[in-house]
Amino acid sequence: MAESNLTRCSWCGTDELYVRYHDEEWGKVVTDEQTLFEFLVLESAQAGLSWITILKRREGYRKAFANFDYRKVAEFTPQAIEKLVMDESIIRHRGKIQATVGNAQIFMKIQAEFGSFYSYLYSFMPNQKPMVNSIVDLALAPTHTPESDAIAKDLKKRGVKFFGTTICYAYMQAVGMVNDHLDSCSFK
């Protein structure tokens, strides 16, 4: 498809980083555990901030958090956390950094219980499959669903931090559990 013939969801605007994320990642099903952890880190870091703020720091997060290797992140020491609080390439929020380490530990416990984090997530989905929503106007797009409510509630009970239902729904969109591209979008 020629670039000029493409229609995109308006939320990505014209920022090259945002457009590439929209076109290549958002709404595409992720099965890789490390990528599922990456988006858990990034979405929880985003709490209270814009997604573009996090996308612009993604490489910083990649370096700071061992290329999103949850096994390594789960073993970060208090000294490693102190170093990260000073790292200007990420959001230097002590609580979010500490939560990332704790979330990595919980991520692995969930893997042990369900066989994979992917299996855990899809245990909440109707028929254990992604959903494709029909959305004609961004103003009508959901910000949470019964599924995101249930996942967020269960993760909170397990101790996951910075991952309420709205962040959970954004995560579900990011990893393709739901496809919320506008019906008119070339990437639906």
C-alpha positions in Angstrom: 0.0 0.0 0.0 1.3 3.4 -0.9 1.9 5.7 2.1 -0.6 8.3 0.8 -3.3 5.7 0.7 -3.1 4.7 4.3 -5.7 5.7 6.9 -4.7 5.5 10.5 -6.3 5.9 13.9 -6.1 9.6 14.7 -4.6 9.1 18.1 -1.1 8.4 16.7 -0.9 11.8 14.9 2.1 12.4 12.8 5.0 11.7 15.2 7.2 9.1 13.5 7.7 7.1 16.6 4.0 7.0 17.4 3.0 6.2 13.7 5.5 3.3 13.6 4.2 2.0 17.0 0.6 2.2 15.6 1.5 0.5 12.3 3.8 -2.2 13.5 2.8 -3.1 17.1 -0.5 -1.8 18.5 -3.2 -4.4 18.3 -1.0 -7.2 17.0 -1.1 -10.4 19.1 1.9 -10.9 21.3 2.7 -14.4 22.5 6.4 -13.9 23.5 6.8 -13.8 27.3 9.6 -11.2 27.2 7.5 -8.8 25.1 4.5 -9.3 27.3 6.8 -8.3 30.3 8.1 -5.4 28.3 4.7 -4.0 27.9 3.9 -4.7 31.5 6.9 -2.5 32.4 6.1 0.2 29.9 2.3 0.4 30.6 2.8 0.6 34.4 5.5 3.3 33.9 2.9 5.2 31.8 0.5 5.5 34.7 -0.4 9.2 34.9 1.7 10.1 31.8 1.2 10.1 28.1 2.1 7.0 26.0 4.4 9.1 23.7 6.4 10.1 26.8 7.1 6.4 27.5 7.7 5.5 23.8 10.4 8.2 23.6 12.1 6.5 26.6 11.6 2.9 25.5 15.3 2.4 24.6 16.2 3.8 28.0 13.9 1.3 29.6 15.3 -1.5 27.5 18.9 -0.7 28.7 17.8 0.0 32.3 15.8 -3.2 32.7 18.1 -5.8 31.1 16.4 -5.8 27.7 13.2 -6.7 29.6 14.6 -10.0 30.9 12.1 -10.5 33.7 14.4 -13.1 35.3 17.2 -10.5 35.7 14.8 -7.7 36.7 13.4 -9.9 39.4 16.8 -10.1 41.0 17.6 -6.3 41.0 19.0 -5.2 44.3 18.1 -2.1 46.3 21.5 -0.7 45.0 20.3 -1.3 41.4 17.1 0.5 42.2 19.0 3.4 43.6 21.0 3.6 40.4 17.9 3.6 38.3 16.3 6.4 40.3 19.2 8.5 38.9 18.8 7.3 35.3 17.5 10.2 33.2 16.7 7.8 30.3 13.6 6.5 32.2 10.9 7.9 34.4 12.7 8.3 37.7 9.8 7.4 39.9 11.1 5.3 42.8 7.7 3.6 43.4 7.4 2.6 39.7 11.0 1.3 39.6 10.5 -0.7 42.7 7.2 -2.0 41.4 8.9 -3.1 38.2 11.2 -5.4 40.2 8.2 -6.7 42.3 6.1 -7.1 39.2 8.9 -9.2 37.5 8.8 -11.6 40.5 5.0 -11.9 40.4 5.2 -12.3 36.6 7.4 -15.4 37.1 5.1 -16.8 39.8 2.1 -16.5 37.4 4.2 -18.3 34.7 4.9 -21.1 37.2 1.2 -21.3 38.0 -0.3 -21.1 34.5 2.6 -22.3 32.3 3.0 -18.8 30.8 1.9 -15.3 31.4 0.2 -15.5 28.0 -2.0 -18.4 29.2 -2.8 -16.5 32.4 -3.9 -13.4 30.4 -6.0 -15.4 28.0 -7.7 -17.3 30.8 -9.8 -14.1 31.2 -10.7 -13.7 27.5 -13.9 -15.1 26.0 -13.0 -18.4 24.3 -9.3 -17.6 25.3 -9.0 -15.6 22.1 -8.3 -11.9 21.2 -11.3 -9.7 20.6 -11.7 -7.4 17.6 -13.9 -4.4 18.4 -15.9 -2.4 15.9 -15.1 1.2 16.6 -16.1 4.0 14.2 -15.2 6.9 16.5 -12.4 7.2 19.1 -14.8 8.9 21.4 -16.7 5.7 21.6 -13.7 3.4 22.3 -13.7 1.8 25.7 -11.1 2.6 28.4 -11.8 -0.6 30.3 -13.9 -3.7 30.0 -15.1 -6.5 32.3 -12.0 -8.4 31.2 -9.6 -5.6 32.0 -11.4 -5.1 35.3 -11.0 -8.8 36.2 -7.3 -9.0 35.1 -6.4 -5.8 37.0 -8.3 -7.0 40.1 -6.5 -10.3 40.0 -3.1 -8.8 39.4 -3.6 -6.3 42.3 -4.6 -9.2 44.6 -1.3 -10.9 43.5 0.6 -7.7 44.4 1.2 -6.1 41.0 1.4 -2.3 41.3 0.6 0.6 38.9 -1.7 -1.6 36.8 -5.3 -0.6 37.3 -8.1 -1.4 34.9 -7.4 1.5 32.5 -3.7 0.7 32.3 -4.6 -2.9 31.9 -6.9 -2.1 29.0 -4.2 -0.1 27.3 -1.9 -3.1 27.8 -4.5 -5.4 26.3 -4.6 -3.1 23.2 -0.8 -2.9 23.0 -0.4 -6.7 23.1 -3.3 -7.5 20.8 -5.7 -9.0 23.3 -8.1 -6.5 21.8 -7.9 -4.8 18.4 -9.3 -1.4 18.8 -8.1 0.1 15.5 -10.9 2.2 14.0 -12.9 0.4 11.4 -11.6 2.9 8.9 -8.0 2.2 9.8 -5.8 0.5 7.2 -4.2 -1.5 10.0 -7.4 -3.0 11.4 
